[in-house]
Amino acid sequence: MSGRAAPFFCPYCGDEDLRPHEAGHGAWECGACNRAFRLSFLGLLAKGLTTGERP
Ligand SMILES: [Zn+2]
């Protein structure tokens, strides 16, 4: 994951009317609720990748 993933739904109102925000990298704006937000990659989880097996 590179941090360039695009959101499909607004996290605030759930609408799909999202477009890139002028603030740039990872910033999006919602045309439905007029909110701008930024997605950022925080890091990998300590538990690592799951293989489908349960401990
Ligand atoms: Zn919205």
mmCIF file of the protein (N, C-alpha, C, O) and its ligand, coordinates in Angstrom:
data_MODEL
# 
_entry.id   MODEL 
# 
loop_
_entity.id 
_entity.type 
_entity.pdbx_number_of_molecules 
1 polymer     1 
2 non-polymer 1 
# 
_entity_poly.entity_id                      1 
_entity_poly.type                           'polypeptide(L)' 
_entity_poly.nstd_linkage                   no 
_entity_poly.nstd_monomer                   no 
_entity_poly.pdbx_seq_one_letter_code       MSGRAAPFFCPYCGDEDLRPHEAGHGAWECGACNRAFRLSFLGLLAKGLTTGERP 
_entity_poly.pdbx_seq_one_letter_code_can   MSGRAAPFFCPYCGDEDLRPHEAGHGAWECGACNRAFRLSFLGLLAKGLTTGERP 
_entity_poly.pdbx_strand_id                 A 
# 
loop_
_entity_poly_seq.entity_id 
_entity_poly_seq.num 
_entity_poly_seq.mon_id 
_entity_poly_seq.hetero 
1 1  MET n 
1 2  SER n 
1 3  GLY n 
1 4  ARG n 
1 5  ALA n 
1 6  ALA n 
1 7  PRO n 
1 8  PHE n 
1 9  PHE n 
1 10 CYS n 
1 11 PRO n 
1 12 TYR n 
1 13 CYS n 
1 14 GLY n 
1 15 ASP n 
1 16 GLU n 
1 17 ASP n 
1 18 LEU n 
1 19 ARG n 
1 20 PRO n 
1 21 HIS n 
1 22 GLU n 
1 23 ALA n 
1 24 GLY n 
1 25 HIS n 
1 26 GLY n 
1 27 ALA n 
1 28 TRP n 
1 29 GLU n 
1 30 CYS n 
1 31 GLY n 
1 32 ALA n 
1 33 CYS n 
1 34 ASN n 
1 35 ARG n 
1 36 ALA n 
1 37 PHE n 
1 38 ARG n 
1 39 LEU n 
1 40 SER n 
1 41 PHE n 
1 42 LEU n 
1 43 GLY n 
1 44 LEU n 
1 45 LEU n 
1 46 ALA n 
1 47 LYS n 
1 48 GLY n 
1 49 LEU n 
1 50 THR n 
1 51 THR n 
1 52 GLY n 
1 53 GLU n 
1 54 ARG n 
1 55 PRO n 
# 
loop_
_struct_asym.id 
_struct_asym.entity_id 
A 1 
B 2 
# 
loop_
_chem_comp.id 
_chem_comp.type 
_chem_comp.mon_nstd_flag 
ALA 'L-peptide linking' y 
ARG 'L-peptide linking' y 
ASN 'L-peptide linking' y 
ASP 'L-peptide linking' y 
CYS 'L-peptide linking' y 
GLU 'L-peptide linking' y 
GLY 'peptide linking'   y 
HIS 'L-peptide linking' y 
LEU 'L-peptide linking' y 
LYS 'L-peptide linking' y 
MET 'L-peptide linking' y 
PHE 'L-peptide linking' y 
PRO 'L-peptide linking' y 
SER 'L-peptide linking' y 
THR 'L-peptide linking' y 
TRP 'L-peptide linking' y 
TYR 'L-peptide linking' y 
ZN  non-polymer         . 
# 
_pdbx_entity_nonpoly.entity_id   2 
_pdbx_entity_nonpoly.name        ? 
_pdbx_entity_nonpoly.comp_id     ZN 
# 
_pdbx_nonpoly_scheme.asym_id         B 
_pdbx_nonpoly_scheme.entity_id       2 
_pdbx_nonpoly_scheme.mon_id          ZN 
_pdbx_nonpoly_scheme.ndb_seq_num     1 
_pdbx_nonpoly_scheme.pdb_seq_num     101 
_pdbx_nonpoly_scheme.auth_seq_num    101 
_pdbx_nonpoly_scheme.pdb_mon_id      ZN 
_pdbx_nonpoly_scheme.auth_mon_id     ZN 
_pdbx_nonpoly_scheme.pdb_strand_id   A 
_pdbx_nonpoly_scheme.pdb_ins_code    . 
# 
loop_
_atom_site.group_PDB 
_atom_site.id 
_atom_site.type_symbol 
_atom_site.label_atom_id 
_atom_site.label_alt_id 
_atom_site.label_comp_id 
_atom_site.label_asym_id 
_atom_site.label_entity_id 
_atom_site.label_seq_id 
_atom_site.pdbx_PDB_ins_code 
_atom_site.Cartn_x 
_atom_site.Cartn_y 
_atom_site.Cartn_z 
_atom_site.occupancy 
_atom_site.B_iso_or_equiv 
_atom_site.pdbx_formal_charge 
_atom_site.auth_seq_id 
_atom_site.auth_comp_id 
_atom_site.auth_asym_id 
_atom_site.auth_atom_id 
_atom_site.pdbx_PDB_model_num 
ATOM   1   N  N  . MET A 1 1  ? 0.850   -1.195  0.000  1.00 0.00 ? 1   MET A N  1 
ATOM   2   C  CA . MET A 1 1  ? 0.000   0.000   0.000  1.00 0.00 ? 1   MET A CA 1 
ATOM   3   C  C  . MET A 1 1  ? 0.885   1.245   0.000  1.00 0.00 ? 1   MET A C  1 
ATOM   4   O  O  . MET A 1 1  ? 1.810   1.359   0.804  1.00 0.00 ? 1   MET A O  1 
ATOM   5   N  N  . SER A 1 2  ? 0.602   2.148   -0.883 1.00 0.00 ? 2   SER A N  1 
ATOM   6   C  CA . SER A 1 2  ? 1.488   3.281   -1.058 1.00 0.00 ? 2   SER A CA 1 
ATOM   7   C  C  . SER A 1 2  ? 0.947   4.572   -0.463 1.00 0.00 ? 2   SER A C  1 
ATOM   8   O  O  . SER A 1 2  ? 1.630   5.596   -0.499 1.00 0.00 ? 2   SER A O  1 
ATOM   9   N  N  . GLY A 1 3  ? -0.247  4.547   0.074  1.00 0.00 ? 3   GLY A N  1 
ATOM   10  C  CA . GLY A 1 3  ? -0.827  5.761   0.596  1.00 0.00 ? 3   GLY A CA 1 
ATOM   11  C  C  . GLY A 1 3  ? -1.584  6.544   -0.459 1.00 0.00 ? 3   GLY A C  1 
ATOM   12  O  O  . GLY A 1 3  ? -2.085  7.635   -0.185 1.00 0.00 ? 3   GLY A O  1 
ATOM   13  N  N  . ARG A 1 4  ? -1.671  6.001   -1.656 1.00 0.00 ? 4   ARG A N  1 
ATOM   14  C  CA . ARG A 1 4  ? -2.397  6.676   -2.718 1.00 0.00 ? 4   ARG A CA 1 
ATOM   15  C  C  . ARG A 1 4  ? -3.779  6.089   -2.933 1.00 0.00 ? 4   ARG A C  1 
ATOM   16  O  O  . ARG A 1 4  ? -4.455  6.398   -3.915 1.00 0.00 ? 4   ARG A O  1 
ATOM   17  N  N  . ALA A 1 5  ? -4.185  5.252   -2.017 1.00 0.00 ? 5   ALA A N  1 
ATOM   18  C  CA . ALA A 1 5  ? -5.495  4.636   -2.165 1.00 0.00 ? 5   ALA A CA 1 
ATOM   19  C  C  . ALA A 1 5  ? -6.598  5.683   -2.143 1.00 0.00 ? 5   ALA A C  1 
ATOM   20  O  O  . ALA A 1 5  ? -6.563  6.616   -1.341 1.00 0.00 ? 5   ALA A O  1 
ATOM   21  N  N  . ALA A 1 6  ? -7.555  5.528   -3.007 1.00 0.00 ? 6   ALA A N  1 
ATOM   22  C  CA . ALA A 1 6  ? -8.661  6.478   -3.074 1.00 0.00 ? 6   ALA A CA 1 
ATOM   23  C  C  . ALA A 1 6  ? -9.836  5.973   -2.250 1.00 0.00 ? 6   ALA A C  1 
ATOM   24  O  O  . ALA A 1 6  ? -10.191 4.796   -2.320 1.00 0.00 ? 6   ALA A O  1 
ATOM   25  N  N  . PRO A 1 7  ? -10.425 6.845   -1.487 1.00 0.00 ? 7   PRO A N  1 
ATOM   26  C  CA . PRO A 1 7  ? -11.612 6.446   -0.725 1.00 0.00 ? 7   PRO A CA 1 
ATOM   27  C  C  . PRO A 1 7  ? -12.808 6.317   -1.655 1.00 0.00 ? 7   PRO A C  1 
ATOM   28  O  O  . PRO A 1 7  ? -12.899 7.031   -2.654 1.00 0.00 ? 7   PRO A O  1 
ATOM   29  N  N  . PHE A 1 8  ? -13.704 5.432   -1.339 1.00 0.00 ? 8   PHE A N  1 
ATOM   30  C  CA . PHE A 1 8  ? -14.904 5.257   -2.150 1.00 0.00 ? 8   PHE A CA 1 
ATOM   31  C  C  . PHE A 1 8  ? -16.088 6.014   -1.566 1.00 0.00 ? 8   PHE A C  1 
ATOM   32  O  O  . PHE A 1 8  ? -17.014 6.403   -2.278 1.00 0.00 ? 8   PHE A O  1 
ATOM   33  N  N  . PHE A 1 9  ? -16.034 6.210   -0.266 1.00 0.00 ? 9   PHE A N  1 
ATOM   34  C  CA . PHE A 1 9  ? -17.137 6.898   0.398  1.00 0.00 ? 9   PHE A CA 1 
ATOM   35  C  C  . PHE A 1 9  ? -16.595 7.949   1.359  1.00 0.00 ? 9   PHE A C  1 
ATOM   36  O  O  . PHE A 1 9  ? -15.537 7.775   1.962  1.00 0.00 ? 9   PHE A O  1 
ATOM   37  N  N  . CYS A 1 10 ? -17.329 9.023   1.485  1.00 0.00 ? 10  CYS A N  1 
ATOM   38  C  CA . CYS A 1 10 ? -16.963 10.044  2.456  1.00 0.00 ? 10  CYS A CA 1 
ATOM   39  C  C  . CYS A 1 10 ? -17.090 9.461   3.866  1.00 0.00 ? 10  CYS A C  1 
ATOM   40  O  O  . CYS A 1 10 ? -18.123 8.879   4.194  1.00 0.00 ? 10  CYS A O  1 
ATOM   41  N  N  . PRO A 1 11 ? -16.056 9.607   4.706  1.00 0.00 ? 11  PRO A N  1 
ATOM   42  C  CA . PRO A 1 11 ? -16.123 9.059   6.062  1.00 0.00 ? 11  PRO A CA 1 
ATOM   43  C  C  . PRO A 1 11 ? -17.076 9.838   6.959  1.00 0.00 ? 11  PRO A C  1 
ATOM   44  O  O  . PRO A 1 11 ? -17.386 9.391   8.064  1.00 0.00 ? 11  PRO A O  1 
ATOM   45  N  N  . TYR A 1 12 ? -17.537 10.979  6.507  1.00 0.00 ? 12  TYR A N  1 
ATOM   46  C  CA . TYR A 1 12 ? -18.402 11.813  7.344  1.00 0.00 ? 12  TYR A CA 1 
ATOM   47  C  C  . TYR A 1 12 ? -19.871 11.667  6.983  1.00 0.00 ? 12  TYR A C  1 
ATOM   48  O  O  . TYR A 1 12 ? -20.728 11.574  7.862  1.00 0.00 ? 12  TYR A O  1 
ATOM   49  N  N  . CYS A 1 13 ? -20.156 11.647  5.694  1.00 0.00 ? 13  CYS A N  1 
ATOM   50  C  CA . CYS A 1 13 ? -21.570 11.551  5.307  1.00 0.00 ? 13  CYS A CA 1 
ATOM   51  C  C  . CYS A 1 13 ? -21.875 10.303  4.487  1.00 0.00 ? 13  CYS A C  1 
ATOM   52  O  O  . CYS A 1 13 ? -23.039 9.967   4.269  1.00 0.00 ? 13  CYS A O  1 
ATOM   53  N  N  . GLY A 1 14 ? -20.820 9.611   4.031  1.00 0.00 ? 14  GLY A N  1 
ATOM   54  C  CA . GLY A 1 14 ? -21.038 8.365   3.317  1.00 0.00 ? 14  GLY A CA 1 
ATOM   55  C  C  . GLY A 1 14 ? -21.319 8.534   1.834  1.00 0.00 ? 14  GLY A C  1 
ATOM   56  O  O  . GLY A 1 14 ? -21.605 7.558   1.141  1.00 0.00 ? 14  GLY A O  1 
ATOM   57  N  N  . ASP A 1 15 ? -21.240 9.756   1.347  1.00 0.00 ? 15  ASP A N  1 
ATOM   58  C  CA . ASP A 1 15 ? -21.524 9.988   -0.060 1.00 0.00 ? 15  ASP A CA 1 
ATOM   59  C  C  . ASP A 1 15 ? -20.346 9.556   -0.935 1.00 0.00 ? 15  ASP A C  1 
ATOM   60  O  O  . ASP A 1 15 ? -19.221 9.407   -0.459 1.00 0.00 ? 15  ASP A O  1 
ATOM   61  N  N  . GLU A 1 16 ? -20.628 9.361   -2.206 1.00 0.00 ? 16  GLU A N  1 
ATOM   62  C  CA . GLU A 1 16 ? -19.577 8.931   -3.135 1.00 0.00 ? 16  GLU A CA 1 
ATOM   63  C  C  . GLU A 1 16 ? -19.025 10.081  -3.968 1.00 0.00 ? 16  GLU A C  1 
ATOM   64  O  O  . GLU A 1 16 ? -18.179 9.869   -4.836 1.00 0.00 ? 16  GLU A O  1 
ATOM   65  N  N  . ASP A 1 17 ? -19.492 11.277  -3.714 1.00 0.00 ? 17  ASP A N  1 
ATOM   66  C  CA . ASP A 1 17 ? -19.072 12.428  -4.522 1.00 0.00 ? 17  ASP A CA 1 
ATOM   67  C  C  . ASP A 1 17 ? -17.735 12.990  -4.026 1.00 0.00 ? 17  ASP A C  1 
ATOM   68  O  O  . ASP A 1 17 ? -17.670 14.107  -3.514 1.00 0.00 ? 17  ASP A O  1 
ATOM   69  N  N  . LEU A 1 18 ? -16.696 12.212  -4.184 1.00 0.00 ? 18  LEU A N  1 
ATOM   70  C  CA . LEU A 1 18 ? -15.373 12.607  -3.714 1.00 0.00 ? 18  LEU A CA 1 
ATOM   71  C  C  . LEU A 1 18 ? -14.497 13.030  -4.873 1.00 0.00 ? 18  LEU A C  1 
ATOM   72  O  O  . LEU A 1 18 ? -14.569 12.463  -5.963 1.00 0.00 ? 18  LEU A O  1 
ATOM   73  N  N  . ARG A 1 19 ? -13.683 14.018  -4.632 1.00 0.00 ? 19  ARG A N  1 
ATOM   74  C  CA . ARG A 1 19 ? -12.722 14.452  -5.646 1.00 0.00 ? 19  ARG A CA 1 
ATOM   75  C  C  . ARG A 1 19 ? -11.455 14.903  -4.947 1.00 0.00 ? 19  ARG A C  1 
ATOM   76  O  O  . ARG A 1 19 ? -11.503 15.305  -3.784 1.00 0.00 ? 19  ARG A O  1 
ATOM   77  N  N  . PRO A 1 20 ? -10.316 14.842  -5.637 1.00 0.00 ? 20  PRO A N  1 
ATOM   78  C  CA . PRO A 1 20 ? -9.056  15.253  -5.018 1.00 0.00 ? 20  PRO A CA 1 
ATOM   79  C  C  . PRO A 1 20 ? -9.112  16.711  -4.584 1.00 0.00 ? 20  PRO A C  1 
ATOM   80  O  O  . PRO A 1 20 ? -9.618  17.567  -5.310 1.00 0.00 ? 20  PRO A O  1 
ATOM   81  N  N  . HIS A 1 21 ? -8.595  16.980  -3.415 1.00 0.00 ? 21  HIS A N  1 
ATOM   82  C  CA . HIS A 1 21 ? -8.569  18.338  -2.884 1.00 0.00 ? 21  HIS A CA 1 
ATOM   83  C  C  . HIS A 1 21 ? -7.289  19.034  -3.303 1.00 0.00 ? 21  HIS A C  1 
ATOM   84  O  O  . HIS A 1 21 ? -6.265  18.387  -3.522 1.00 0.00 ? 21  HIS A O  1 
ATOM   85  N  N  . GLU A 1 22 ? -7.345  20.336  -3.414 1.00 0.00 ? 22  GLU A N  1 
ATOM   86  C  CA . GLU A 1 22 ? -6.187  21.083  -3.884 1.00 0.00 ? 22  GLU A CA 1 
ATOM   87  C  C  . GLU A 1 22 ? -5.020  21.052  -2.901 1.00 0.00 ? 22  GLU A C  1 
ATOM   88  O  O  . GLU A 1 22 ? -3.894  21.384  -3.270 1.00 0.00 ? 22  GLU A O  1 
ATOM   89  N  N  . ALA A 1 23 ? -5.275  20.659  -1.664 1.00 0.00 ? 23  ALA A N  1 
ATOM   90  C  CA . ALA A 1 23 ? -4.192  20.554  -0.679 1.00 0.00 ? 23  ALA A CA 1 
ATOM   91  C  C  . ALA A 1 23 ? -3.183  19.489  -1.089 1.00 0.00 ? 23  ALA A C  1 
ATOM   92  O  O  . ALA A 1 23 ? -2.060  19.460  -0.585 1.00 0.00 ? 23  ALA A O  1 
ATOM   93  N  N  . GLY A 1 24 ? -3.586  18.617  -2.001 1.00 0.00 ? 24  GLY A N  1 
ATOM   94  C  CA . GLY A 1 24 ? -2.615  17.711  -2.580 1.00 0.00 ? 24  GLY A CA 1 
ATOM   95  C  C  . GLY A 1 24 ? -2.697  16.290  -2.063 1.00 0.00 ? 24  GLY A C  1 
ATOM   96  O  O  . GLY A 1 24 ? -3.781  15.751  -1.840 1.00 0.00 ? 24  GLY A O  1 
ATOM   97  N  N  . HIS A 1 25 ? -1.549  15.703  -1.880 1.00 0.00 ? 25  HIS A N  1 
ATOM   98  C  CA . HIS A 1 25 ? -1.400  14.273  -1.641 1.00 0.00 ? 25  HIS A CA 1 
ATOM   99  C  C  . HIS A 1 25 ? -2.316  13.736  -0.543 1.00 0.00 ? 25  HIS A C  1 
ATOM   100 O  O  . HIS A 1 25 ? -2.224  14.143  0.616  1.00 0.00 ? 25  HIS A O  1 
ATOM   101 N  N  . GLY A 1 26 ? -3.184  12.834  -0.920 1.00 0.00 ? 26  GLY A N  1 
ATOM   102 C  CA . GLY A 1 26 ? -4.031  12.177  0.063  1.00 0.00 ? 26  GLY A CA 1 
ATOM   103 C  C  . GLY A 1 26 ? -5.189  13.025  0.555  1.00 0.00 ? 26  GLY A C  1 
ATOM   104 O  O  . GLY A 1 26 ? -5.940  12.606  1.436  1.00 0.00 ? 26  GLY A O  1 
ATOM   105 N  N  . ALA A 1 27 ? -5.335  14.215  -0.011 1.00 0.00 ? 27  ALA A N  1 
ATOM   106 C  CA . ALA A 1 27 ? -6.415  15.095  0.431  1.00 0.00 ? 27  ALA A CA 1 
ATOM   107 C  C  . ALA A 1 27 ? -7.604  14.974  -0.519 1.00 0.00 ? 27  ALA A C  1 
ATOM   108 O  O  . ALA A 1 27 ? -7.446  14.967  -1.740 1.00 0.00 ? 27  ALA A O  1 
ATOM   109 N  N  . TRP A 1 28 ? -8.778  14.880  0.057  1.00 0.00 ? 28  TRP A N  1 
ATOM   110 C  CA . TRP A 1 28 ? -10.002 14.717  -0.720 1.00 0.00 ? 28  TRP A CA 1 
ATOM   111 C  C  . TRP A 1 28 ? -11.054 15.669  -0.208 1.00 0.00 ? 28  TRP A C  1 
ATOM   112 O  O  . TRP A 1 28 ? -11.026 16.101  0.944  1.00 0.00 ? 28  TRP A O  1 
ATOM   113 N  N  . GLU A 1 29 ? -11.972 15.983  -1.078 1.00 0.00 ? 29  GLU A N  1 
ATOM   114 C  CA . GLU A 1 29 ? -13.095 16.787  -0.631 1.00 0.00 ? 29  GLU A CA 1 
ATOM   115 C  C  . GLU A 1 29 ? -14.380 16.109  -1.058 1.00 0.00 ? 29  GLU A C  1 
ATOM   116 O  O  . GLU A 1 29 ? -14.450 15.436  -2.086 1.00 0.00 ? 29  GLU A O  1 
ATOM   117 N  N  . CYS A 1 30 ? -15.384 16.306  -0.238 1.00 0.00 ? 30  CYS A N  1 
ATOM   118 C  CA . CYS A 1 30 ? -16.676 15.695  -0.494 1.00 0.00 ? 30  CYS A CA 1 
ATOM   119 C  C  . CYS A 1 30 ? -17.634 16.750  -1.015 1.00 0.00 ? 30  CYS A C  1 
ATOM   120 O  O  . CYS A 1 30 ? -17.845 17.778  -0.371 1.00 0.00 ? 30  CYS A O  1 
ATOM   121 N  N  . GLY A 1 31 ? -18.209 16.500  -2.170 1.00 0.00 ? 31  GLY A N  1 
ATOM   122 C  CA . GLY A 1 31 ? -19.125 17.447  -2.765 1.00 0.00 ? 31  GLY A CA 1 
ATOM   123 C  C  . GLY A 1 31 ? -20.487 17.450  -2.095 1.00 0.00 ? 31  GLY A C  1 
ATOM   124 O  O  . GLY A 1 31 ? -21.282 18.369  -2.291 1.00 0.00 ? 31  GLY A O  1 
ATOM   125 N  N  . ALA A 1 32 ? -20.751 16.431  -1.311 1.00 0.00 ? 32  ALA A N  1 
ATOM   126 C  CA . ALA A 1 32 ? -22.063 16.338  -0.691 1.00 0.00 ? 32  ALA A CA 1 
ATOM   127 C  C  . ALA A 1 32 ? -22.133 17.107  0.628  1.00 0.00 ? 32  ALA A C  1 
ATOM   128 O  O  . ALA A 1 32 ? -23.129 17.774  0.906  1.00 0.00 ? 32  ALA A O  1 
ATOM   129 N  N  . CYS A 1 33 ? -21.078 17.016  1.441  1.00 0.00 ? 33  CYS A N  1 
ATOM   130 C  CA . CYS A 1 33 ? -21.114 17.676  2.750  1.00 0.00 ? 33  CYS A CA 1 
ATOM   131 C  C  . CYS A 1 33 ? -20.079 18.788  2.857  1.00 0.00 ? 33  CYS A C  1 
ATOM   132 O  O  . CYS A 1 33 ? -19.946 19.422  3.904  1.00 0.00 ? 33  CYS A O  1 
ATOM   133 N  N  . ASN A 1 34 ? -19.340 19.024  1.761  1.00 0.00 ? 34  ASN A N  1 
ATOM   134 C  CA . ASN A 1 34 ? -18.376 20.134  1.733  1.00 0.00 ? 34  ASN A CA 1 
ATOM   135 C  C  . ASN A 1 34 ? -17.248 19.995  2.737  1.00 0.00 ? 34  ASN A C  1 
ATOM   136 O  O  . ASN A 1 34 ? -16.679 20.993  3.179  1.00 0.00 ? 34  ASN A O  1 
ATOM   137 N  N  . ARG A 1 35 ? -16.925 18.781  3.093  1.00 0.00 ? 35  ARG A N  1 
ATOM   138 C  CA . ARG A 1 35 ? -15.805 18.576  4.004  1.00 0.00 ? 35  ARG A CA 1 
ATOM   139 C  C  . ARG A 1 35 ? -14.565 18.210  3.206  1.00 0.00 ? 35  ARG A C  1 
ATOM   140 O  O  . ARG A 1 35 ? -14.649 17.557  2.166  1.00 0.00 ? 35  ARG A O  1 
ATOM   141 N  N  . ALA A 1 36 ? -13.418 18.639  3.705  1.00 0.00 ? 36  ALA A N  1 
ATOM   142 C  CA . ALA A 1 36 ? -12.148 18.197  3.139  1.00 0.00 ? 36  ALA A CA 1 
ATOM   143 C  C  . ALA A 1 36 ? -11.426 17.392  4.204  1.00 0.00 ? 36  ALA A C  1 
ATOM   144 O  O  . ALA A 1 36 ? -11.472 17.722  5.389  1.00 0.00 ? 36  ALA A O  1 
ATOM   145 N  N  . PHE A 1 37 ? -10.767 16.344  3.772  1.00 0.00 ? 37  PHE A N  1 
ATOM   146 C  CA . PHE A 1 37 ? -10.082 15.487  4.743  1.00 0.00 ? 37  PHE A CA 1 
ATOM   147 C  C  . PHE A 1 37 ? -8.863  14.878  4.074  1.00 0.00 ? 37  PHE A C  1 
ATOM   148 O  O  . PHE A 1 37 ? -8.703  14.939  2.855  1.00 0.00 ? 37  PHE A O  1 
ATOM   149 N  N  . ARG A 1 38 ? -8.020  14.298  4.888  1.00 0.00 ? 38  ARG A N  1 
ATOM   150 C  CA . ARG A 1 38 ? -6.795  13.716  4.370  1.00 0.00 ? 38  ARG A CA 1 
ATOM   151 C  C  . ARG A 1 38 ? -6.679  12.270  4.839  1.00 0.00 ? 38  ARG A C  1 
ATOM   152 O  O  . ARG A 1 38 ? -6.934  11.958  6.002  1.00 0.00 ? 38  ARG A O  1 
ATOM   153 N  N  . LEU A 1 39 ? -6.300  11.414  3.936  1.00 0.00 ? 39  LEU A N  1 
ATOM   154 C  CA . LEU A 1 39 ? -6.024  10.031  4.289  1.00 0.00 ? 39  LEU A CA 1 
ATOM   155 C  C  . LEU A 1 39 ? -4.522  9.865   4.447  1.00 0.00 ? 39  LEU A C  1 
ATOM   156 O  O  . LEU A 1 39 ? -3.743  10.351  3.627  1.00 0.00 ? 39  LEU A O  1 
ATOM   157 N  N  . SER A 1 40 ? -4.135  9.198   5.471  1.00 0.00 ? 40  SER A N  1 
ATOM   158 C  CA . SER A 1 40 ? -2.704  8.961   5.638  1.00 0.00 ? 40  SER A CA 1 
ATOM   159 C  C  . SER A 1 40 ? -2.459  7.542   6.116  1.00 0.00 ? 40  SER A C  1 
ATOM   160 O  O  . SER A 1 40 ? -3.249  6.963   6.861  1.00 0.00 ? 40  SER A O  1 
ATOM   161 N  N  . PHE A 1 41 ? -1.360  7.015   5.673  1.00 0.00 ? 41  PHE A N  1 
ATOM   162 C  CA . PHE A 1 41 ? -0.965  5.664   6.042  1.00 0.00 ? 41  PHE A CA 1 
ATOM   163 C  C  . PHE A 1 41 ? -0.178  5.736   7.343  1.00 0.00 ? 41  PHE A C  1 
ATOM   164 O  O  . PHE A 1 41 ? 0.838   6.427   7.419  1.00 0.00 ? 41  PHE A O  1 
ATOM   165 N  N  . LEU A 1 42 ? -0.642  5.026   8.365  1.00 0.00 ? 42  LEU A N  1 
ATOM   166 C  CA . LEU A 1 42 ? -0.018  5.145   9.676  1.00 0.00 ? 42  LEU A CA 1 
ATOM   167 C  C  . LEU A 1 42 ? 1.131   4.177   9.879  1.00 0.00 ? 42  LEU A C  1 
ATOM   168 O  O  . LEU A 1 42 ? 2.055   4.459   10.642 1.00 0.00 ? 42  LEU A O  1 
ATOM   169 N  N  . GLY A 1 43 ? 1.083   3.041   9.204  1.00 0.00 ? 43  GLY A N  1 
ATOM   170 C  CA . GLY A 1 43 ? 2.133   2.046   9.391  1.00 0.00 ? 43  GLY A CA 1 
ATOM   171 C  C  . GLY A 1 43 ? 1.543   0.659   9.472  1.00 0.00 ? 43  GLY A C  1 
ATOM   172 O  O  . GLY A 1 43 ? 0.325   0.486   9.516  1.00 0.00 ? 43  GLY A O  1 
ATOM   173 N  N  . LEU A 1 44 ? 2.395   -0.302  9.491  1.00 0.00 ? 44  LEU A N  1 
ATOM   174 C  CA . LEU A 1 44 ? 1.941   -1.685  9.561  1.00 0.00 ? 44  LEU A CA 1 
ATOM   175 C  C  . LEU A 1 44 ? 1.605   -2.057  10.990 1.00 0.00 ? 44  LEU A C  1 
ATOM   176 O  O  . LEU A 1 44 ? 2.206   -1.548  11.936 1.00 0.00 ? 44  LEU A O  1 
ATOM   177 N  N  . LEU A 1 45 ? 0.654   -2.937  11.134 1.00 0.00 ? 45  LEU A N  1 
ATOM   178 C  CA . LEU A 1 45 ? 0.297   -3.407  12.461 1.00 0.00 ? 45  LEU A CA 1 
ATOM   179 C  C  . LEU A 1 45 ? 1.351   -4.362  12.990 1.00 0.00 ? 45  LEU A C  1 
ATOM   180 O  O  . LEU A 1 45 ? 1.986   -5.099  12.235 1.00 0.00 ? 45  LEU A O  1 
ATOM   181 N  N  . ALA A 1 46 ? 1.522   -4.332  14.289 1.00 0.00 ? 46  ALA A N  1 
ATOM   182 C  CA . ALA A 1 46 ? 2.559   -5.149  14.910 1.00 0.00 ? 46  ALA A CA 1 
ATOM   183 C  C  . ALA A 1 46 ? 2.307   -6.639  14.714 1.00 0.00 ? 46  ALA A C  1 
ATOM   184 O  O  . ALA A 1 46 ? 3.246   -7.434  14.695 1.00 0.00 ? 46  ALA A O  1 
ATOM   185 N  N  . LYS A 1 47 ? 1.036   -7.017  14.569 1.00 0.00 ? 47  LYS A N  1 
ATOM   186 C  CA . LYS A 1 47 ? 0.738   -8.438  14.444 1.00 0.00 ? 47  LYS A CA 1 
ATOM   187 C  C  . LYS A 1 47 ? 1.112   -8.993  13.068 1.00 0.00 ? 47  LYS A C  1 
ATOM   188 O  O  . LYS A 1 47 ? 1.099   -10.207 12.860 1.00 0.00 ? 47  LYS A O  1 
ATOM   189 N  N  . GLY A 1 48 ? 1.439   -8.117  12.146 1.00 0.00 ? 48  GLY A N  1 
ATOM   190 C  CA . GLY A 1 48 ? 1.907   -8.571  10.847 1.00 0.00 ? 48  GLY A CA 1 
ATOM   191 C  C  . GLY A 1 48 ? 0.779   -9.055  9.955  1.00 0.00 ? 48  GLY A C  1 
ATOM   192 O  O  . GLY A 1 48 ? -0.402  -8.867  10.247 1.00 0.00 ? 48  GLY A O  1 
ATOM   193 N  N  . LEU A 1 49 ? 1.174   -9.675  8.873  1.00 0.00 ? 49  LEU A N  1 
ATOM   194 C  CA . LEU A 1 49 ? 0.204   -10.152 7.914  1.00 0.00 ? 49  LEU A CA 1 
ATOM   195 C  C  . LEU A 1 49 ? -0.480  -11.419 8.418  1.00 0.00 ? 49  LEU A C  1 
ATOM   196 O  O  . LEU A 1 49 ? 0.127   -12.267 9.071  1.00 0.00 ? 49  LEU A O  1 
ATOM   197 N  N  . THR A 1 50 ? -1.748  -11.511 8.094  1.00 0.00 ? 50  THR A N  1 
ATOM   198 C  CA . THR A 1 50 ? -2.458  -12.717 8.481  1.00 0.00 ? 50  THR A CA 1 
ATOM   199 C  C  . THR A 1 50 ? -2.426  -13.701 7.329  1.00 0.00 ? 50  THR A C  1 
ATOM   200 O  O  . THR A 1 50 ? -2.434  -13.310 6.161  1.00 0.00 ? 50  THR A O  1 
ATOM   201 N  N  . THR A 1 51 ? -2.390  -14.953 7.660  1.00 0.00 ? 51  THR A N  1 
ATOM   202 C  CA . THR A 1 51 ? -2.308  -15.993 6.631  1.00 0.00 ? 51  THR A CA 1 
ATOM   203 C  C  . THR A 1 51 ? -3.627  -16.736 6.508  1.00 0.00 ? 51  THR A C  1 
ATOM   204 O  O  . THR A 1 51 ? -3.751  -17.678 5.725  1.00 0.00 ? 51  THR A O  1 
ATOM   205 N  N  . GLY A 1 52 ? -4.613  -16.304 7.289  1.00 0.00 ? 52  GLY A N  1 
ATOM   206 C  CA . GLY A 1 52 ? -5.874  -16.998 7.239  1.00 0.00 ? 52  GLY A CA 1 
ATOM   207 C  C  . GLY A 1 52 ? -5.990  -18.062 8.322  1.00 0.00 ? 52  GLY A C  1 
ATOM   208 O  O  . GLY A 1 52 ? -7.071  -18.604 8.553  1.00 0.00 ? 52  GLY A O  1 
ATOM   209 N  N  . GLU A 1 53 ? -4.868  -18.361 8.990  1.00 0.00 ? 53  GLU A N  1 
ATOM   210 C  CA . GLU A 1 53 ? -4.898  -19.352 10.073 1.00 0.00 ? 53  GLU A CA 1 
ATOM   211 C  C  . GLU A 1 53 ? -5.121  -18.639 11.397 1.00 0.00 ? 53  GLU A C  1 
ATOM   212 O  O  . GLU A 1 53 ? -4.599  -17.549 11.632 1.00 0.00 ? 53  GLU A O  1 
ATOM   213 N  N  . ARG A 1 54 ? -5.896  -19.270 12.244 1.00 0.00 ? 54  ARG A N  1 
ATOM   214 C  CA . ARG A 1 54 ? -6.134  -18.686 13.565 1.00 0.00 ? 54  ARG A CA 1 
ATOM   215 C  C  . ARG A 1 54 ? -5.187  -19.324 14.578 1.00 0.00 ? 54  ARG A C  1 
ATOM   216 O  O  . ARG A 1 54 ? -4.950  -20.531 14.528 1.00 0.00 ? 54  ARG A O  1 
ATOM   217 N  N  . PRO A 1 55 ? -4.657  -18.544 15.474 1.00 0.00 ? 55  PRO A N  1 
ATOM   218 C  CA . PRO A 1 55 ? -3.726  -19.071 16.479 1.00 0.00 ? 55  PRO A CA 1 
ATOM   219 C  C  . PRO A 1 55 ? -4.412  -20.001 17.454 1.00 0.00 ? 55  PRO A C  1 
ATOM   220 O  O  . PRO A 1 55 ? -3.768  -20.528 18.361 1.00 0.00 ? 55  PRO A O  1 
HETATM 221 ZN ZN . ZN  B 2 .  ? -19.325 13.947  2.819  1.00 0.00 2 101 ZN  A ZN 1 
# 
